[in-house]
C-alpha cells in the first residue's frame, strides 16, 4: 500500500512564478484558494516584494495558504527551483500567472500518484470564455487539428495517454522526483519543461501521464502580433532542441510547418522545370487554404472565421521559418 492510499490528502504546493503582480495573477490566486482540495499551500514568486495592497481581503484571510517569496530578477525555471526549495508539499503543482485551475484540478490528479511508476501528471490548458475575440481565435488555432497538429491535446481535452514532453504551465510532479533531478537543470525559456520531462522519462525511467480532467484555463496571446511572437519563440527553441534534445524533439511532426513553409514560398519555382510542377503546387496551395478556411468556418462569428483562417496560415509560416532558424543556431541566448 502506497503512502497516497493511506493519506487521503497529502500536502500539495502550488508554485506560481511571476515577474510582477497583475490582474491575471489575481484570478489565478482566487481560483487556487477555491480549489476543492483541503491541504495545499500557494507559493507566489515575484521579482520584488509585493505592495501592501497587493493582497485583497479574500487572500489576506487565507495567509496560511498563501506565501509571497520575492526572488529578484531571475528566469521562470530558476523561480520554480526556488519554489521547490521553499515548498513543504509532497507534490508540486506548477502554474503560470496567466492560468487558473478548474475546481477539481488537484483532486483529479491525485488518483494517478497512487501508482508509484507515475512521476508527474499534466492536463489541457483550455482557453477561457472570458477571453476576448482575438484571444479566443488564438486558442482556436492551437486547439484545431490543422493548427495544433499532434499537440492539440495540450489545448483541449483529449484521450488519456502517456507523454514524454509537457508544458510546465500545468505540471504536477512528485517533489522527490524533482529533488532527485536537482530541479530544472536549464535556463531555457520556453523549454525548461522539455528538459525536465526528458530527465524524468529517459534518465529516471518514470512515467508522465496526461489526464483530460486535470484541467486549467490559459489566457491566450491575442492574434496577431502577440500570438505570433509566442509562436516564433516556441519554434526557435523547438528547432534548436531537435539537436539539443533529439530524444523528444527530433520528430517529423515538428518539421512539418517548415516543410509546408518552404513548399508554399518556393514550390512555384519548380514551374521553371516543367509547367506540371506549377500546376501541382497551385492545387496543393488551394487544398491547404481550403482546409484552413474550413477550420475557421467551424466558428459562427465572421470575424472569428477570418481570424482563425489567417491565424493558421501565419502560425505555420512563422513557426516554419523560426524552427529553421533554431535548427541552424549554434547557441541560444540562454546558453551564452
C-alpha positions in Angstrom: 0.0 0.0 0.0 1.5 3.4 -1.0 1.6 6.5 1.1 -1.1 8.1 -1.0 -3.5 5.2 -0.2 -3.1 5.7 3.5 -3.2 9.5 3.4 -6.3 11.0 1.8 -5.0 14.4 1.1 -1.2 14.9 1.1 0.1 18.5 1.1 0.4 19.9 -2.4 2.4 23.0 -3.0 1.2 25.2 -5.9 4.1 27.2 -7.3 3.5 30.3 -9.5 6.5 32.2 -10.9 5.8 35.7 -12.0 7.7 38.9 -12.7 5.2 41.3 -11.1 1.7 41.3 -9.7 -1.1 41.7 -12.3 -4.8 41.1 -12.8 -4.4 37.6 -14.3 -2.4 36.6 -11.2 -5.3 37.8 -9.1 -7.7 35.5 -11.0 -5.2 32.6 -10.7 -4.8 33.0 -6.9 -8.6 33.4 -6.3 -9.1 30.1 -8.2 -6.4 28.3 -6.3 -8.0 29.4 -3.0 -11.3 28.0 -4.2 -9.9 24.6 -5.2 -11.8 21.5 -3.9 -8.8 20.3 -2.0 -8.2 20.8 1.7 -4.5 20.5 2.1 -2.5 22.9 0.0 -0.2 25.9 0.0 0.3 28.5 -2.7 3.8 29.9 -3.3 4.0 33.1 -5.5 7.5 34.1 -6.6 7.6 37.7 -7.9 10.8 39.6 -8.7 10.1 42.2 -5.9 8.3 42.4 -2.6 4.6 42.9 -3.1 3.0 46.3 -2.4 0.9 46.4 0.8 -2.3 46.4 -1.1 -1.5 43.5 -3.4 -3.4 41.0 -1.2 -7.1 41.6 -1.4 -9.3 40.9 1.7 -10.1 37.3 0.5 -6.4 36.4 0.2 -5.5 38.2 3.4 -7.9 35.9 5.3 -6.1 32.9 3.8 -2.5 33.9 4.6 -1.7 30.4 6.0 -2.2 29.1 2.5 -0.6 31.9 0.5 3.1 32.8 0.7 4.8 35.6 -1.3 8.5 34.8 -1.9 10.4 37.7 -3.7 13.3 36.3 -5.8 14.8 39.2 -7.5 15.2 39.1 -11.3 15.5 35.5 -12.5 14.0 33.2 -15.1 10.9 31.1 -14.7 13.0 27.8 -14.3 15.1 29.4 -11.5 11.9 30.7 -9.8 10.4 27.2 -9.9 13.5 25.8 -8.3 13.3 28.4 -5.6 9.7 27.5 -5.0 10.6 23.8 -4.8 13.2 24.6 -2.1 10.6 26.5 -0.1 7.7 24.0 -0.7 6.5 21.8 2.1 4.3 19.6 0.0 4.9 16.0 -1.2 3.6 17.1 -4.6 4.5 20.2 -6.5 1.9 21.8 -8.8 3.3 24.3 -11.3 1.1 27.0 -12.8 1.8 30.2 -14.8 0.4 33.6 -13.7 -1.8 33.7 -16.9 -3.5 30.4 -16.0 -6.1 29.4 -13.4 -7.3 25.9 -12.4 -10.6 24.1 -12.6 -12.1 23.5 -9.1 -11.3 19.7 -9.2 -7.8 20.1 -10.7 -5.8 18.7 -7.8 -8.3 16.1 -6.8 -8.3 14.6 -10.3 -4.5 14.5 -10.4 -4.1 12.8 -7.1 -5.5 9.4 -8.2 -2.6 8.9 -10.5 0.0 9.3 -7.8 -1.2 6.1 -6.2 0.8 4.4 -8.9 4.5 4.6 -8.0 5.5 4.5 -11.6 3.8 7.8 -12.3 6.2 10.7 -11.6 4.1 13.6 -13.0 0.6 14.5 -14.3 -0.4 17.1 -16.9 -3.6 18.2 -18.4 -5.1 20.5 -21.0 -4.8 24.3 -20.8 -8.2 25.5 -22.2 -9.0 29.0 -23.5 -11.4 30.6 -21.0 -14.7 32.0 -22.1 -13.7 35.3 -20.5 -11.0 35.9 -23.2 -11.8 38.4 -25.9 -12.3 37.5 -29.6 -8.7 37.7 -30.6 -7.6 35.6 -27.7 -10.3 33.0 -28.4 -9.2 32.9 -32.1 -5.6 32.2 -30.9 -6.9 29.4 -28.8 -8.9 28.1 -31.7 -5.7 28.0 -33.8 -3.8 25.9 -31.2 -6.7 23.5 -30.5 -7.5 22.8 -34.1 -6.2 19.7 -35.9 -4.6 21.8 -38.6 -3.2 24.4 -36.2 -2.2 22.3 -33.2 -1.5 19.0 -35.0 -0.2 16.2 -32.8 0.0 18.7 -29.8 -3.6 19.9 -29.9 -4.4 17.7 -26.8 -2.5 20.3 -24.8 -5.2 22.9 -25.6 -8.4 20.9 -25.5 -9.4 17.7 -23.5 -8.5 14.5 -25.4 -7.9 10.9 -24.6 -5.8 10.0 -21.5 -2.2 9.0 -22.6 1.4 8.7 -21.5 3.6 11.6 -22.7 7.3 12.4 -22.6 7.1 16.2 -23.1 4.6 18.5 -21.4 4.3 22.3 -20.7 5.1 23.5 -17.2 2.0 25.8 -17.1 0.0 22.7 -15.9 2.5 20.3 -14.5 2.1 18.3 -11.2 5.0 16.3 -10.1 6.4 14.4 -7.0 8.7 16.6 -5.1 11.0 13.6 -4.5 11.4 13.3 -8.3 12.4 17.0 -8.7 14.8 16.7 -5.8 16.4 13.6 -7.4 16.9 15.6 -10.6 18.2 18.7 -8.8 15.3 20.7 -10.1 15.1 22.3 -13.5 18.6 22.0 -14.9 18.4 24.6 -17.6 17.7 28.3 -18.1 15.8 27.7 -21.3 12.5 29.5 -21.6 10.4 28.2 -23.1 11.9 24.7 -23.0 12.8 24.1 -19.3 9.8 21.7 -19.3 11.1 19.7 -22.3 14.4 19.2 -20.5 12.9 18.1 -17.2 10.4 15.8 -18.9 13.3 14.2 -20.8 15.1 13.6 -17.5 12.0 12.1 -15.9 11.2 9.7 -18.7 14.7 8.8 -20.1 17.1 9.3 -17.2 14.9 8.0 -14.4 12.6 5.8 -16.5 9.5 7.1 -14.8 6.1 8.0 -16.5 4.2 11.2 -17.1 0.5 10.9 -17.7 -1.9 13.3 -19.5 -5.3 13.4 -18.0 -8.0 15.5 -19.7 -9.7 16.0 -16.3 -6.6 17.7 -14.8 -7.7 20.9 -16.5 -6.7 24.5 -16.2 -7.7 27.6 -18.2 -5.0 29.6 -20.0 -5.4 33.2 -21.2 -4.2 33.3 -24.8 -2.0 35.9 -26.5 -4.1 37.9 -29.0 -3.9 37.5 -32.7 -1.8 38.6 -34.4 1.4 40.0 -33.2 1.4 38.8 -29.5 0.3 35.3 -30.7 2.9 35.1 -33.5 5.7 36.4 -31.1 4.9 33.5 -28.8 4.8 31.0 -31.8 8.2 32.1 -33.1 9.7 31.7 -29.6 8.3 28.2 -29.4 9.6 27.4 -32.8 13.1 28.8 -32.3 13.6 26.6 -29.2 12.0 23.5 -30.7 14.2 23.8 -33.8 17.3 24.1 -31.5 16.0 21.3 -29.3 15.9 19.0 -32.3 19.7 19.0 -31.9 19.9 19.6 -28.2 17.2 17.1 -27.0 16.7 14.8 -30.1 15.1 12.0 -28.0 11.8 14.0 -27.8 12.3 16.9 -30.2 13.7 15.3 -33.3 10.2 14.3 -34.6 8.8 14.7 -38.1 5.7 16.5 -36.8 7.8 19.4 -35.6 9.4 19.7 -39.0 6.1 19.8 -40.9 5.5 23.6 -40.7 8.9 24.2 -42.1 8.3 21.7 -45.0 5.0 23.5 -45.6 6.6 26.9 -45.5 9.3 26.0 -48.0 6.6 24.5 -50.2 4.3 27.5 -50.1 7.1 30.1 -50.6 9.2 28.4 -53.1 7.3 25.5 -54.6 6.1 27.6 -57.5 9.7 27.9 -58.8 9.5 24.2 -59.8 7.4 25.5 -62.7 10.5 26.6 -64.4 11.5 23.0 -64.7 8.1 21.9 -66.0 4.6 23.6 -66.1 3.1 20.5 -64.5 5.0 21.1 -61.2 3.5 24.6 -61.0 0.0 23.1 -61.5 0.6 20.6 -58.7 1.9 23.4 -56.5 -1.2 25.5 -57.2 -3.5 22.6 -56.4 -1.7 21.9 -53.1 -2.0 25.6 -52.2 -5.7 25.7 -52.9 -6.3 22.5 -50.8 -4.3 23.9 -47.9 -6.1 27.3 -48.0 -9.5 25.4 -48.2 -8.6 23.3 -45.1 -7.6 26.4 -43.2 -10.9 28.1 -44.2 -12.9 25.1 -43.3 -11.3 25.1 -39.9 -12.3 28.8 -39.5 -15.8 28.1 -40.6 -16.4 25.9 -37.6 -16.9 29.2 -35.7 -20.1 31.3 -36.1 -18.6 34.8 -36.0 -17.4 36.0 -39.4 -14.6 37.9 -37.7 -13.5 34.8 -35.9 -13.6 32.8 -39.1 -11.3 35.3 -40.7 -9.0 35.4 -37.6 -8.7 31.6 -37.3 -8.2 31.2 -41.1 -5.4 33.8 -41.3 -4.1 32.8 -37.9 -3.5 29.2 -39.0 -1.6 30.3 -42.2 0.6 32.9 -40.4 1.2 30.5 -37.5 2.5 27.8 -39.9 4.7 30.3 -41.8 6.1 31.9 -38.6 6.7 28.6 -36.9 8.3 27.1 -40.1 10.8 30.0 -40.5 11.8 30.2 -36.9 12.1 26.5 -36.5 14.7 26.5 -39.3 16.5 29.4 -37.6 16.6 27.4 -34.3 17.8 24.3 -36.2 20.8 26.2 -37.6 21.6 28.2 -34.4 24.9 27.4 -32.7 23.6 28.6 -29.3 20.5 30.3 -28.0 20.6 33.4 -25.8 20.1 31.4 -22.6 23.3 29.5 -23.2 25.5 32.5 -23.9 
